């Protein structure tokens, strides 16, 4: 799809054409989030919606310099919106919906013995809150690259790499001491 048409439609206030082109783009953006960052369909919907709420005014204000690079920009903005949704998630509500969540990470827990899982949980609980949150993200998104981690936590990629390795080292040391 040529996204320069979308830029022109938004700038010319051709809402009919813009709505049609946005409707064509939504499934592409949702599939990207679902496959790239393991977003649920509902979270992908929310992230794409937030992304358009951010991108459309930028297009109308002529802040998008390259219509040909719009898809890449929308993909990155959708991913960023998804990470903001996850960062702002209310942990108090987690217990209520935990049973509804399905994650590939369950396979890891099935492979570990109950004793090993208990040791790892104690080690996780022993981490300070920021490291615990970081470790939780790493377990939830094991394929996340340094850029994704940096974007999620609002830190530099170098800092993300350092924190990742510190957290994993602390967990490895703790598990080793307790086995």
Backbone as CSV, one residue per row, in Angstrom:
resi,resn,N_x,N_y,N_z,CA_x,CA_y,CA_z,C_x,C_y,C_z
1,UNK,0.840,-1.178,0.000,0.000,0.000,0.000,0.886,1.243,0.000
2,UNK,0.517,2.222,-0.760,1.237,3.485,-0.825,0.649,4.432,0.229
3,UNK,1.402,4.665,1.310,0.898,5.476,2.410,0.941,6.969,2.122
4,UNK,1.519,7.369,0.991,1.470,8.781,0.631,0.029,9.197,0.335
5,UNK,-0.801,8.238,-0.104,-2.233,8.524,-0.308,-2.900,8.897,1.017
6,UNK,-2.511,8.195,2.078,-3.076,8.488,3.394,-2.661,9.887,3.839
7,UNK,-1.408,10.220,3.635,-0.916,11.554,3.997,-1.702,12.626,3.240
8,UNK,-1.859,12.434,1.928,-2.605,13.406,1.120,-4.063,13.506,1.559
9,UNK,-4.696,12.371,1.835,-6.104,12.382,2.261,-6.269,13.141,3.575
10,UNK,-5.359,12.922,4.525,-5.454,13.612,5.816,-5.191,15.104,5.675
11,UNK,-4.210,15.459,4.866,-3.899,16.881,4.682,-5.018,17.605,3.948
12,UNK,-5.693,16.909,3.021,-6.785,17.521,2.251,-8.144,17.339,2.919
13,UNK,-8.129,16.779,4.136,-9.356,16.533,4.910,-10.367,15.677,4.144
14,UNK,-9.863,14.749,3.368,-10.698,13.769,2.665,-10.913,12.591,3.616
15,UNK,-11.852,12.759,4.538,-12.069,11.774,5.592,-12.496,10.417,5.071
16,UNK,-13.259,10.389,4.024,-13.726,9.115,3.463,-12.535,8.270,3.007
17,UNK,-11.647,8.871,2.226,-10.467,8.152,1.743,-9.538,7.810,2.909
18,UNK,-9.347,8.749,3.825,-8.478,8.510,4.981,-9.001,7.342,5.811
19,UNK,-10.296,7.324,6.075,-10.883,6.230,6.852,-10.710,4.889,6.150
20,UNK,-10.870,4.867,4.843,-10.699,3.636,4.081,-9.248,3.145,4.172
21,UNK,-8.302,4.052,4.006,-6.888,3.677,4.050,-6.456,3.263,5.464
22,UNK,-6.978,3.935,6.459,-6.681,3.563,7.844,-7.244,2.176,8.140
23,UNK,-8.456,1.904,7.651,-9.065,0.584,7.846,-8.210,-0.510,7.209
24,UNK,-7.555,-0.204,6.093,-6.669,-1.180,5.448,-5.375,-1.360,6.247
25,UNK,-4.919,-0.318,6.907,-3.660,-0.369,7.643,-3.805,-1.050,9.004
26,UNK,-4.960,-0.958,9.622,-5.150,-1.476,10.983,-4.789,-2.959,11.106
27,UNK,-5.281,-3.848,10.237,-4.918,-5.266,10.398,-3.411,-5.520,10.267
28,UNK,-2.755,-4.764,9.415,-1.303,-4.918,9.241,-0.593,-4.549,10.541
29,UNK,-0.988,-3.429,11.128,-0.363,-2.957,12.362,-0.656,-3.903,13.527
30,UNK,-1.887,-4.408,13.602,-2.252,-5.346,14.665,-1.450,-6.641,14.552
31,UNK,-1.363,-7.180,13.336,-0.607,-8.424,13.143,0.858,-8.229,13.529
32,UNK,1.402,-7.061,13.221,2.783,-6.754,13.587,2.952,-6.818,15.103
33,UNK,2.059,-6.165,15.842,2.171,-6.147,17.306,1.979,-7.536,17.901
34,UNK,1.037,-8.276,17.366,0.773,-9.615,17.880,1.971,-10.522,17.640
35,UNK,2.575,-10.434,16.461,3.697,-11.323,16.154,5.024,-10.824,16.715
36,UNK,5.255,-9.531,16.727,6.555,-8.981,17.130,6.716,-8.886,18.643
37,UNK,5.678,-8.412,19.341,5.813,-8.193,20.789,4.833,-9.034,21.607
38,UNK,4.180,-9.998,20.947,3.265,-10.914,21.625,2.091,-10.189,22.286
39,UNK,1.611,-9.140,21.650,0.470,-8.385,22.182,-0.802,-9.214,22.013
40,UNK,-1.708,-9.052,22.935,-3.015,-9.684,22.772,-3.773,-8.880,21.709
41,UNK,-4.773,-9.479,21.068,-5.542,-8.719,20.075,-6.147,-7.437,20.649
42,UNK,-6.640,-7.487,21.876,-7.233,-6.287,22.486,-6.181,-5.209,22.744
43,UNK,-5.014,-5.624,23.253,-3.943,-4.647,23.486,-3.439,-4.079,22.165
44,UNK,-3.382,-4.928,21.139,-2.959,-4.452,19.814,-3.949,-3.409,19.300
45,UNK,-5.252,-3.671,19.468,-6.278,-2.695,19.073,-6.041,-1.355,19.775
46,UNK,-5.836,-1.422,21.091,-5.629,-0.200,21.869,-4.377,0.541,21.423
47,UNK,-3.304,-0.201,21.199,-2.038,0.424,20.802,-2.155,1.089,19.428
48,UNK,-2.830,0.419,18.495,-3.004,0.992,17.157,-3.874,2.241,17.234
49,UNK,-4.919,2.192,18.036,-5.785,3.358,18.212,-4.982,4.538,18.759
50,UNK,-4.199,4.280,19.810,-3.383,5.354,20.393,-2.367,5.884,19.390
51,UNK,-1.810,4.969,18.590,-0.829,5.380,17.592,-1.465,6.343,16.599
52,UNK,-2.684,6.025,16.120,-3.341,6.913,15.163,-3.704,8.252,15.813
53,UNK,-4.064,8.231,17.091,-4.352,9.476,17.790,-3.114,10.373,17.859
54,UNK,-1.954,9.774,17.813,-0.695,10.510,17.838,-0.247,10.907,16.426
55,UNK,-0.356,9.969,15.477,0.199,10.172,14.136,-0.665,11.097,13.274
56,UNK,-1.977,10.971,13.338,-2.849,11.778,12.469,-2.631,13.278,12.665
57,UNK,-2.594,13.777,13.910,-2.310,15.215,14.057,-0.925,15.607,13.528
58,UNK,0.061,14.725,13.670,1.392,15.025,13.134,1.351,15.151,11.609
59,UNK,0.585,14.286,10.967,0.468,14.361,9.507,-0.232,15.658,9.118
60,UNK,-1.306,15.977,9.811,-2.061,17.194,9.477,-1.244,18.462,9.720
61,UNK,-0.322,18.410,10.671,0.533,19.571,10.948,1.784,19.568,10.071
62,UNK,1.849,18.633,9.152,2.970,18.520,8.204,4.286,18.230,8.917
63,UNK,4.222,17.424,9.977,5.424,17.052,10.722,6.011,15.727,10.242
64,UNK,5.331,15.064,9.323,5.852,13.829,8.737,6.540,14.227,7.437
65,UNK,7.858,14.079,7.408,8.639,14.552,6.266,8.636,13.593,5.086
66,UNK,8.520,12.298,5.358,8.634,11.318,4.291,7.421,10.400,4.272
67,UNK,6.448,10.678,3.415,5.282,9.792,3.340,5.664,8.354,2.994
68,UNK,6.776,8.175,2.284,7.185,6.819,1.933,7.665,6.051,3.159
69,UNK,8.102,6.731,4.201,8.544,6.078,5.428,7.455,5.989,6.476
70,UNK,6.215,6.293,6.085,5.119,6.338,7.051,4.837,4.973,7.678
71,UNK,4.892,3.901,6.900,4.621,2.577,7.462,5.609,2.272,8.577
72,UNK,6.873,2.496,8.341,7.893,2.245,9.354,7.623,3.092,10.598
73,UNK,7.259,4.342,10.390,6.965,5.249,11.495,5.745,4.745,12.284
74,UNK,4.708,4.308,11.578,3.498,3.821,12.254,3.786,2.535,13.021
75,UNK,4.610,1.650,12.463,4.952,0.409,13.161,5.688,0.712,14.464
76,UNK,6.643,1.608,14.386,7.413,1.969,15.583,6.514,2.677,16.598
77,UNK,5.667,3.569,16.138,4.763,4.294,17.045,3.758,3.341,17.681
78,UNK,3.276,2.346,16.931,2.337,1.362,17.485,3.033,0.521,18.556
79,UNK,4.270,0.114,18.279,5.031,-0.666,19.265,5.258,0.172,20.524
80,UNK,5.615,1.431,20.350,5.827,2.320,21.487,4.532,2.488,22.297
81,UNK,3.417,2.644,21.600,2.118,2.767,22.281,1.807,1.502,23.081
82,UNK,2.110,0.357,22.503,1.872,-0.909,23.210,2.715,-0.966,24.487
83,UNK,3.994,-0.604,24.380,4.846,-0.634,25.568,4.368,0.341,26.633
84,UNK,3.842,1.483,26.219,3.292,2.433,27.201,2.073,1.833,27.893
85,UNK,1.240,1.131,27.132,0.077,0.472,27.733,0.535,-0.540,28.770
86,UNK,1.531,-1.334,28.418,2.035,-2.352,29.344,2.697,-1.724,30.562
87,UNK,3.423,-0.634,30.366,4.091,0.037,31.477,3.066,0.619,32.446
88,UNK,1.962,1.127,31.922,0.953,1.774,32.756,-0.084,0.797,33.297
89,UNK,0.081,-0.479,33.018,-0.865,-1.501,33.469,-0.961,-1.480,34.984
90,UNK,-2.159,-1.535,35.505,-2.405,-1.489,36.946,-2.163,-2.875,37.543
91,UNK,-1.065,-3.020,38.276,-0.716,-4.328,38.846,-1.723,-4.802,39.888
92,UNK,-2.480,-3.893,40.483,-3.486,-4.306,41.457,-4.569,-5.145,40.798
93,UNK,-4.817,-4.929,39.517,-5.846,-5.678,38.813,-5.310,-6.984,38.242
94,UNK,-4.006,-7.214,38.349,-3.394,-8.382,37.729,-3.975,-9.687,38.262
95,UNK,-4.172,-9.780,39.582,-4.702,-11.014,40.160,-6.074,-11.360,39.592
96,UNK,-6.879,-10.327,39.291,-8.218,-10.561,38.766,-8.205,-11.201,37.381
97,UNK,-7.216,-10.840,36.580,-7.215,-11.334,35.203,-6.123,-12.362,34.927
98,UNK,-5.334,-12.686,35.933,-4.205,-13.594,35.734,-4.642,-14.929,35.144
99,UNK,-5.782,-15.444,35.594,-6.250,-16.733,35.107,-6.630,-16.687,33.631
100,UNK,-6.947,-15.508,33.101,-7.345,-15.373,31.704,-6.147,-15.313,30.771
101,UNK,-4.977,-15.009,31.324,-3.799,-14.833,30.488,-3.261,-16.167,30.010
102,UNK,-2.871,-16.206,28.770,-2.227,-17.383,28.203,-0.904,-16.892,27.634
103,UNK,0.148,-17.576,27.989,1.460,-17.117,27.563,2.325,-18.297,27.172
104,UNK,3.198,-18.071,26.188,4.130,-19.109,25.792,5.064,-19.453,26.940
105,UNK,5.254,-18.540,27.864,6.167,-18.764,28.972,5.721,-19.923,29.855
106,UNK,4.447,-20.308,29.781,3.967,-21.434,30.581,4.769,-22.692,30.297
107,UNK,5.259,-22.849,29.078,6.042,-24.025,28.729,7.299,-24.120,29.584
108,UNK,7.915,-22.991,29.870,9.117,-22.982,30.693,8.794,-23.495,32.086
109,UNK,7.682,-23.016,32.647,7.311,-23.432,34.006,6.993,-24.919,34.054
110,UNK,6.412,-25.466,32.995,6.082,-26.897,32.967,7.342,-27.748,32.947
111,UNK,8.438,-27.224,32.383,9.681,-27.976,32.304,10.431,-27.996,33.638
112,UNK,10.218,-27.005,34.447,10.917,-26.922,35.724,10.181,-27.728,36.782
113,UNK,10.943,-28.256,37.699,10.305,-28.932,38.823,9.672,-27.880,39.729
114,UNK,8.780,-28.331,40.566,8.139,-27.401,41.498,9.165,-26.777,42.438
115,UNK,10.171,-27.557,42.796,11.211,-27.042,43.688,12.019,-25.941,43.003
116,UNK,12.385,-26.159,41.749,13.138,-25.144,41.012,12.299,-23.879,40.819
117,UNK,11.016,-24.071,40.542,10.129,-22.919,40.361,10.017,-22.124,41.662
118,UNK,9.939,-22.833,42.784,9.843,-22.157,44.083,11.117,-21.356,44.369
119,UNK,12.273,-21.922,44.025,13.541,-21.219,44.224,13.577,-19.961,43.365
120,UNK,13.199,-20.103,42.105,13.209,-18.942,41.211,12.235,-17.874,41.701
121,UNK,11.068,-18.272,42.157,10.092,-17.294,42.666,10.647,-16.566,43.888
122,UNK,11.323,-17.305,44.790,11.931,-16.646,45.968,13.006,-15.661,45.522
123,UNK,13.776,-16.044,44.525,14.823,-15.150,44.015,14.211,-13.908,43.376
124,UNK,13.134,-14.090,42.635,12.449,-12.945,42.028,11.901,-12.009,43.097
125,UNK,11.311,-12.594,44.142,10.752,-11.777,45.217,11.839,-11.027,45.979
126,UNK,13.062,-11.568,45.965,14.179,-10.928,46.654,14.760,-9.738,45.910
127,UNK,14.382,-9.586,44.657,14.874,-8.443,43.878,14.154,-7.172,44.305
128,UNK,14.843,-6.047,44.187,14.147,-4.789,44.459,13.108,-4.572,43.353
129,UNK,12.131,-3.710,43.613,10.975,-3.551,42.724,11.342,-3.273,41.277
130,UNK,12.286,-2.373,41.042,12.628,-2.024,39.658,13.229,-3.221,38.933
131,UNK,14.067,-4.005,39.625,14.639,-5.200,39.001,13.577,-6.278,38.814
132,UNK,12.644,-6.375,39.754,11.567,-7.364,39.636,10.697,-7.054,38.422
133,UNK,10.382,-5.778,38.235,9.597,-5.354,37.075,10.362,-5.652,35.783
134,UNK,11.654,-5.388,35.814,12.505,-5.636,34.655,12.538,-7.129,34.333
135,UNK,12.738,-7.960,35.368,12.778,-9.415,35.175,11.434,-9.917,34.654
136,UNK,10.343,-9.376,35.173,9.018,-9.773,34.695,8.854,-9.495,33.214
137,UNK,9.338,-8.341,32.778,9.273,-8.010,31.357,10.108,-8.994,30.539
138,UNK,11.299,-9.326,31.026,12.163,-10.264,30.298,11.529,-11.653,30.192
139,UNK,10.847,-12.090,31.247,10.178,-13.388,31.196,8.966,-13.343,30.269
140,UNK,8.250,-12.242,30.279,7.070,-12.112,29.428,7.428,-11.954,27.958
141,UNK,8.546,-11.298,27.685,8.959,-11.014,26.306,10.412,-11.448,26.093
142,UNK,10.661,-12.754,26.094,12.047,-13.220,25.983,12.714,-12.838,24.665
143,UNK,11.937,-12.561,23.632,12.511,-12.188,22.335,12.746,-10.677,22.201
144,UNK,12.423,-9.919,23.234,12.588,-8.462,23.165,14.066,-8.118,23.007
145,UNK,14.344,-7.246,22.059,15.734,-6.827,21.870,16.030,-5.624,22.764
146,UNK,17.283,-5.203,22.761,17.719,-4.106,23.628,16.933,-2.830,23.352
147,UNK,16.636,-2.566,22.080,15.877,-1.362,21.721,14.461,-1.426,22.303
148,UNK,13.825,-2.600,22.239,12.480,-2.763,22.797,12.494,-2.535,24.304
149,UNK,13.490,-3.089,24.975,13.602,-2.940,26.430,13.822,-1.469,26.782
150,UNK,14.720,-0.828,26.044,15.007,0.586,26.302,13.756,1.437,26.126
151,UNK,13.002,1.147,25.078,11.784,1.911,24.805,10.742,1.681,25.904
152,UNK,10.610,0.444,26.348,9.626,0.113,27.376,9.919,0.839,28.695
153,UNK,11.203,0.906,29.082,11.556,1.473,30.373,12.055,2.915,30.294
154,UNK,12.073,3.472,29.090,12.478,4.862,28.937,13.944,5.106,29.285
155,UNK,14.802,4.156,28.890,16.226,4.270,29.166,16.999,4.091,27.860
156,UNK,18.294,4.318,27.902,19.113,4.157,26.703,19.325,2.669,26.420
157,UNK,19.609,2.304,25.169,19.885,0.892,24.855,21.069,0.336,25.651
158,UNK,22.101,1.140,25.862,23.251,0.669,26.646,22.828,0.371,28.084
159,UNK,22.004,1.243,28.651,21.503,1.035,30.007,20.606,-0.197,30.057
160,UNK,19.790,-0.394,29.025,18.911,-1.572,28.974,19.742,-2.850,28.956
161,UNK,20.805,-2.865,28.160,21.670,-4.041,28.072,22.294,-4.329,29.428
162,UNK,22.798,-3.274,30.082,23.442,-3.429,31.382,22.462,-3.961,32.421
163,UNK,21.281,-3.354,32.483,20.284,-3.801,33.466,19.864,-5.236,33.220
164,UNK,19.672,-5.592,31.953,19.268,-6.966,31.617,20.285,-7.960,32.160
165,UNK,21.553,-7.693,31.909,22.579,-8.634,32.345,22.766,-8.631,33.857
166,UNK,22.562,-7.495,34.502,22.624,-7.455,35.966,21.503,-8.281,36.581
167,UNK,20.293,-8.092,36.073,19.139,-8.827,36.608,19.327,-10.320,36.409
168,UNK,19.712,-10.716,35.210,19.900,-12.148,34.939,21.023,-12.732,35.789
169,UNK,22.087,-11.967,36.015,23.198,-12.433,36.852,22.739,-12.597,38.292
170,UNK,21.986,-11.617,38.803,21.479,-11.713,40.174,20.590,-12.945,40.338
171,UNK,19.720,-13.180,39.362,18.847,-14.347,39.440,19.653,-15.644,39.358
172,UNK,20.605,-15.696,38.449,21.430,-16.897,38.294,22.216,-17.178,39.577
173,UNK,22.809,-16.136,40.162,23.564,-16.310,41.405,22.658,-16.793,42.534
174,UNK,21.482,-16.207,42.641,20.543,-16.587,43.692,20.085,-18.034,43.529
175,UNK,19.749,-18.411,42.317,19.304,-19.788,42.067,20.436,-20.778,42.369
176,UNK,21.647,-20.431,41.966,22.806,-21.307,42.210,23.042,-21.491,43.706
177,UNK,22.927,-20.408,44.474,23.126,-20.487,45.927,22.061,-21.335,46.608
178,UNK,20.871,-21.365,46.054,19.745,-22.054,46.699,19.503,-23.467,46.173
179,UNK,20.352,-23.946,45.270,20.159,-25.326,44.777,21.219,-26.250,45.291
